[in-house]
Amino acid sequence: MTTETDQGNARTSAIRPYALPAGKGWVYEMGGEFIVKLGERRQGRRFAVVEYATDQDEWPGHTHATEDEVFYLLKGALTFRCGDDQFDVDEGGFVFLPGGIEHGYKLRGGTPAQLLIVTAPMPEGSPTVGWDGFVSDLESGAELRAPEQ
């Protein structure tokens, strides 16, 4: 894949189609293993995609000021909290979490969870608009373990 730089956004003309085998991508260690399939900085466009496995709760949670987040649960069972709302999600379940609201999750059933996470900048007209979310933080601040495919 051709990019302008490892730290900058990929030039529109340089972005090419690509495929990644299961478990492959740009692997970052930051309190767990995050496999970036489509990043915000390197090959990003209008959204980012990350695969993540965890055996830890993330409760009470955190807030993303500039992005919405989507979770698709590949394995396990979780209880998500977003503001005052809670959702029990099982394998194959989906959760949309709008930006600017504190959110987190707890494992259910005593088994690890594997998730596919999609992030996107909040739309125009939102209190904060931009593209500087947690995937960007991974790409600029976490240890890159495997460079790509």
C-alpha atoms as a printed R data frame, in Angstrom:
    type eleno elety resid chain resno       x       y      z
1   ATOM     1    CA   MET     A     1   0.000   0.000  0.000
2   ATOM     2    CA   THR     A     2   1.294   3.449 -0.867
3   ATOM     3    CA   THR     A     3   0.869   6.308  1.576
4   ATOM     4    CA   GLU     A     4   2.255   9.811  1.727
5   ATOM     5    CA   THR     A     5   4.074   9.083  5.003
6   ATOM     6    CA   ASP     A     6   3.688   6.641  7.847
7   ATOM     7    CA   GLN     A     7   2.384   9.444 10.059
8   ATOM     8    CA   GLY     A     8   0.342  11.495  7.603
9   ATOM     9    CA   ASN     A     9  -2.964  10.901  5.907
10  ATOM    10    CA   ALA     A    10  -2.816   8.851  2.744
11  ATOM    11    CA   ARG     A    11  -3.186  10.919 -0.400
12  ATOM    12    CA   THR     A    12  -6.502  10.278 -2.089
13  ATOM    13    CA   SER     A    13  -4.746   9.292 -5.302
14  ATOM    14    CA   ALA     A    14  -2.457   6.889 -3.420
15  ATOM    15    CA   ILE     A    15  -5.189   4.850 -1.731
16  ATOM    16    CA   ARG     A    16  -5.524   1.453 -3.337
17  ATOM    17    CA   PRO     A    17  -7.842  -1.472 -2.659
18  ATOM    18    CA   TYR     A    18  -6.400  -4.096 -0.335
19  ATOM    19    CA   ALA     A    19  -7.402  -7.222  1.547
20  ATOM    20    CA   LEU     A    20  -6.180  -8.526  4.883
21  ATOM    21    CA   PRO     A    21  -6.309 -12.124  6.099
22  ATOM    22    CA   ALA     A    22  -7.954 -12.893  9.446
23  ATOM    23    CA   GLY     A    23  -5.938 -11.519 12.352
24  ATOM    24    CA   LYS     A    24  -3.780  -9.295 10.132
25  ATOM    25    CA   GLY     A    25  -3.429  -5.532  9.946
26  ATOM    26    CA   TRP     A    26  -1.456  -2.931 11.840
27  ATOM    27    CA   VAL     A    27  -1.163  -4.385 15.368
28  ATOM    28    CA   TYR     A    28  -0.857  -1.965 18.301
29  ATOM    29    CA   GLU     A    29  -0.341  -2.710 21.977
30  ATOM    30    CA   MET     A    30  -2.178  -0.297 24.269
31  ATOM    31    CA   GLY     A    31  -3.560  -2.132 27.261
32  ATOM    32    CA   GLY     A    32  -4.553  -4.872 24.827
33  ATOM    33    CA   GLU     A    33  -4.003  -5.840 21.220
34  ATOM    34    CA   PHE     A    34  -5.723  -3.638 18.642
35  ATOM    35    CA   ILE     A    35  -5.569  -4.747 14.998
36  ATOM    36    CA   VAL     A    36  -6.197  -1.726 12.786
37  ATOM    37    CA   LYS     A    37  -7.776  -2.841  9.520
38  ATOM    38    CA   LEU     A    38  -8.440   0.693  8.241
39  ATOM    39    CA   GLY     A    39  -6.790   3.535 10.115
40  ATOM    40    CA   GLU     A    40  -7.420   7.225 10.588
41  ATOM    41    CA   ARG     A    41  -3.862   8.308  9.798
42  ATOM    42    CA   ARG     A    42  -2.322   5.773  7.439
43  ATOM    43    CA   GLN     A    43  -5.010   4.508  5.104
44  ATOM    44    CA   GLY     A    44  -8.060   6.195  6.582
45  ATOM    45    CA   ARG     A    45 -10.929   7.721  4.770
46  ATOM    46    CA   ARG     A    46 -14.264   8.571  6.399
47  ATOM    47    CA   PHE     A    47 -14.173   5.813  9.014
48  ATOM    48    CA   ALA     A    48 -11.727   3.468 10.745
49  ATOM    49    CA   VAL     A    49 -12.040  -0.270 11.472
50  ATOM    50    CA   VAL     A    50 -10.320  -2.091 14.342
51  ATOM    51    CA   GLU     A    51 -10.477  -5.666 15.621
52  ATOM    52    CA   TYR     A    52 -10.053  -5.975 19.369
53  ATOM    53    CA   ALA     A    53 -10.104  -8.859 21.850
54  ATOM    54    CA   THR     A    54 -10.418  -8.259 25.571
55  ATOM    55    CA   ASP     A    55 -10.758 -10.126 28.839
56  ATOM    56    CA   GLN     A    56 -11.088  -6.896 30.839
57  ATOM    57    CA   ASP     A    57 -14.017  -4.630 31.667
58  ATOM    58    CA   GLU     A    58 -13.867  -1.033 30.527
59  ATOM    59    CA   TRP     A    59 -16.101   0.442 33.187
60  ATOM    60    CA   PRO     A    60 -17.066   3.179 33.912
61  ATOM    61    CA   GLY     A    61 -15.555   4.072 30.568
62  ATOM    62    CA   HIS     A    62 -14.432   7.086 28.603
63  ATOM    63    CA   THR     A    63 -15.670   9.701 26.119
64  ATOM    64    CA   HIS     A    64 -14.734  10.426 22.499
65  ATOM    65    CA   ALA     A    65 -15.255  14.116 21.812
66  ATOM    66    CA   THR     A    66 -14.863  13.931 18.036
67  ATOM    67    CA   GLU     A    67 -16.183  10.570 16.850
68  ATOM    68    CA   ASP     A    68 -19.066   8.130 16.857
69  ATOM    69    CA   GLU     A    69 -18.316   4.476 17.547
70  ATOM    70    CA   VAL     A    70 -19.923   1.229 16.392
71  ATOM    71    CA   PHE     A    71 -19.294  -2.179 17.948
72  ATOM    72    CA   TYR     A    72 -20.061  -5.536 16.337
73  ATOM    73    CA   LEU     A    73 -19.546  -8.375 18.814
74  ATOM    74    CA   LEU     A    74 -17.788 -11.287 17.101
75  ATOM    75    CA   LYS     A    75 -17.428 -13.472 20.232
76  ATOM    76    CA   GLY     A    76 -18.543 -13.283 23.837
77  ATOM    77    CA   ALA     A    77 -21.203 -11.290 25.667
78  ATOM    78    CA   LEU     A    78 -21.016  -7.709 26.934
79  ATOM    79    CA   THR     A    79 -23.086  -5.122 28.710
80  ATOM    80    CA   PHE     A    80 -22.502  -1.718 27.123
81  ATOM    81    CA   ARG     A    81 -23.218   1.543 28.885
82  ATOM    82    CA   CYS     A    82 -23.646   4.795 26.988
83  ATOM    83    CA   GLY     A    83 -24.668   7.669 29.233
84  ATOM    84    CA   ASP     A    84 -27.745   6.450 31.134
85  ATOM    85    CA   ASP     A    85 -28.493   3.639 28.661
86  ATOM    86    CA   GLN     A    86 -27.361   0.019 29.034
87  ATOM    87    CA   PHE     A    87 -27.463  -2.715 26.396
88  ATOM    88    CA   ASP     A    88 -26.801  -6.453 26.819
89  ATOM    89    CA   VAL     A    89 -25.180  -7.668 23.605
90  ATOM    90    CA   ASP     A    90 -24.412 -11.257 22.642
91  ATOM    91    CA   GLU     A    91 -22.379 -12.729 19.783
92  ATOM    92    CA   GLY     A    92 -23.453 -11.121 16.504
93  ATOM    93    CA   GLY     A    93 -24.919  -8.114 18.336
94  ATOM    94    CA   PHE     A    94 -24.412  -4.490 17.321
95  ATOM    95    CA   VAL     A    95 -24.159  -1.241 19.316
96  ATOM    96    CA   PHE     A    96 -24.013   2.369 18.093
97  ATOM    97    CA   LEU     A    97 -22.470   4.843 20.562
98  ATOM    98    CA   PRO     A    98 -22.678   8.530 19.589
99  ATOM    99    CA   GLY     A    99 -19.684  10.729 20.324
100 ATOM   100    CA   GLY     A   100 -19.540  13.031 23.295
101 ATOM   101    CA   ILE     A   101 -21.232  10.564 25.696
102 ATOM   102    CA   GLU     A   102 -19.314   8.564 28.290
103 ATOM   103    CA   HIS     A   103 -19.425   4.851 27.486
104 ATOM   104    CA   GLY     A   104 -17.882   1.541 28.487
105 ATOM   105    CA   TYR     A   105 -18.614  -2.162 28.786
106 ATOM   106    CA   LYS     A   106 -18.510  -5.150 31.131
107 ATOM   107    CA   LEU     A   107 -17.873  -8.750 30.154
108 ATOM   108    CA   ARG     A   108 -20.726 -11.165 30.765
109 ATOM   109    CA   GLY     A   109 -20.440 -14.925 31.075
110 ATOM   110    CA   GLY     A   110 -16.811 -14.986 32.223
111 ATOM   111    CA   THR     A   111 -15.348 -15.346 28.718
112 ATOM   112    CA   PRO     A   112 -13.245 -12.893 26.669
113 ATOM   113    CA   ALA     A   113 -14.898 -10.806 23.980
114 ATOM   114    CA   GLN     A   114 -13.791 -10.119 20.435
115 ATOM   115    CA   LEU     A   115 -15.129  -7.016 18.717
116 ATOM   116    CA   LEU     A   116 -15.032  -5.257 15.408
117 ATOM   117    CA   ILE     A   117 -15.024  -1.515 16.100
118 ATOM   118    CA   VAL     A   118 -15.844   1.140 13.519
119 ATOM   119    CA   THR     A   119 -15.280   4.829 14.249
120 ATOM   120    CA   ALA     A   120 -16.355   7.837 12.215
121 ATOM   121    CA   PRO     A   121 -16.001  11.594 12.716
122 ATOM   122    CA   MET     A   122 -19.065  13.259 14.172
123 ATOM   123    CA   PRO     A   123 -21.165  14.999 11.510
124 ATOM   124    CA   GLU     A   124 -21.088  18.695 10.676
125 ATOM   125    CA   GLY     A   125 -23.151  20.712 13.127
126 ATOM   126    CA   SER     A   126 -22.076  18.607 16.127
127 ATOM   127    CA   PRO     A   127 -20.593  20.432 19.139
128 ATOM   128    CA   THR     A   128 -17.159  19.069 18.221
129 ATOM   129    CA   VAL     A   129 -16.325  17.979 14.707
130 ATOM   130    CA   GLY     A   130 -13.111  16.394 13.578
131 ATOM   131    CA   TRP     A   131 -11.086  13.299 13.151
132 ATOM   132    CA   ASP     A   132  -8.805  12.787 16.096
133 ATOM   133    CA   GLY     A   133 -10.123   9.755 17.871
134 ATOM   134    CA   PHE     A   134  -8.853   6.659 19.588
135 ATOM   135    CA   VAL     A   135  -7.588   4.997 16.385
136 ATOM   136    CA   SER     A   136  -5.511   8.102 15.666
137 ATOM   137    CA   ASP     A   137  -4.199   7.870 19.242
138 ATOM   138    CA   LEU     A   138  -3.186   4.242 18.624
139 ATOM   139    CA   GLU     A   139  -1.447   5.099 15.374
140 ATOM   140    CA   SER     A   140   0.471   8.025 16.839
141 ATOM   141    CA   GLY     A   141   1.151   6.876 20.399
142 ATOM   142    CA   ALA     A   142   0.986   3.102 20.803
143 ATOM   143    CA   GLU     A   143   3.664   0.578 19.975
144 ATOM   144    CA   LEU     A   144   3.260  -0.801 16.456
145 ATOM   145    CA   ARG     A   145   4.041  -4.530 16.653
146 ATOM   146    CA   ALA     A   146   3.514  -5.600 13.049
147 ATOM   147    CA   PRO     A   147   3.762  -3.046 10.267
148 ATOM   148    CA   GLU     A   148   1.057  -4.466  7.982
149 ATOM   149    CA   GLN     A   149  -0.376  -7.445  6.112
